[in-house]
């Protein structure tokens, strides 16, 4: 499933800034090769937030906060050199699939009404139905 993409015009959400700041702080503790100086971490966080928030993605706290944290864990587990923000996206797990709606239940009476309405519409168009009453027809499975 691909993620929705668009430019986010709103300023970064607080939850997003917090998750990125937390992840940057954890990476900093590892002292990876090429890590930024301690006095620049605020600027590093700002650049990461801007690069990720204003990219072509729509971020949603309920779908993405956990995924972003997992991506930072993935960076910590695999990298030996300080990453660019793009690398976080490479480690971002897929969004969970949405649960499908259950198939609607249609009563026999509703199926009969649907077949009748379809027959009426087809007659209006000068067509004959291609099913008989034994088939499910309109509204069937």
N, C-alpha and C positions, 0 to 999 in steps of 0.2 A: 504494500500500500504506500503510495507516495504521499508525502506531506504537503499540506497546502503551502503555496508560496505567494508572497506579496511583500511589498515594502511596508514596514510598520511605521506609520506616521506618528503614533503616540510615543511619549517618552518611555524609557524602559520601566517595566513594572518592578515594584520593590522586591517581590519574591525572586525575580530574575537576577537583579543586582546582588541580592544576598547569596543565591546559589553560586553565581560566578565568583564572588568574593571569597566564599568558603572554599571553593575548588582551587582558586589561585593560592590561597593561604596554605592549603594542604600540599600543593605542588612545591611551593617555596620551601617548606620544611625539608623536602627531600634533597635540596641543594643540587638539583640536576645541573649538568654542564650547561653553561650559557645562561644560568638563572639571572634575573634582574637584581639590581642592588635593592636592599631593604627600603631605602628612602624613595624608591620609585614605584613601590607596589600599588599605591593608590592610582597612579597614572596607568600602570599595567592593567589593573582591574577596569578602569574607565575605557581603555582601548578595547579590551576583550568584550565588555558589555556592548559597546558601540558596534564592533565588528559583527557580533552575533545577533544582537537585537535588530539592527537595521539592515540585516541581510534579507534575502528573499524567503523568509520563513514567518509563519504565524506561530507564536509561542503561547501555550496554554498551560497554566500552572498545574491543573489536574492531570494533564497528559505528559507534561515535559519536565517538571521539577525532579522527579525521581530518575528520569532518563538522563538528565544532565549530571546528576550526582553519580550515576553509574558510569557515565562517560569519563568523568574525572577519576574515578577509581581505575578504570581501564588505562588511562594515561599513566597514573602512578605505578601501575603494575608492569607496564611495558616500555616506558621511555627512559632513556638515560640522558637526553638533551632537552632543554627547555623548549616547549612546543609553541607554535603559532596557533591562534584561535581555530583555524581551519582543521587542525588535527583533532580537536575536540569533536567536531562534527563527524569525522571519520569513525570515532569511537561511540557515537550516539546510537543506542539501541533503537530498533524500530518501535513505533508507537503500538500500543496494544490494539488488537483488532476489536472493532465494535461488535457487540453481540447482535446477531441478526434478530429481527422481529419474528415472532412465531407466525406460522402460516394462519391466515384468517380462517375461521370456521364458518362455512356457509351451509345453511339449512337446505333441506330438499325443496322447501317452499321458495326460498330465495333463488335457488338454482332454476326452478321452473319460471319464476318471474323474469330472471335474466335471459333465459332462452326465449321467452315470449317477447321481451323487449327487443332482443337481437333480431328475431324473425320480423318484427314490425319495422325495424330500421332497414333491414335488408329488402323488405317488400317496397319500402319507400324508394329505395335505390334501384328497384327492378331486379333484384337478385333473389335466388333461392338459397335457403340455408343448406350447407353441405353436410349437416349432421342430422341424425334422427333423434327421437326422444330418448333412445337408450343411451346415447352418448352423453357425456357431461356437458358439452356445448359451453355457452357463455356462463361464466361463474363456476365452472367445474374445476376439477383438479387437473 
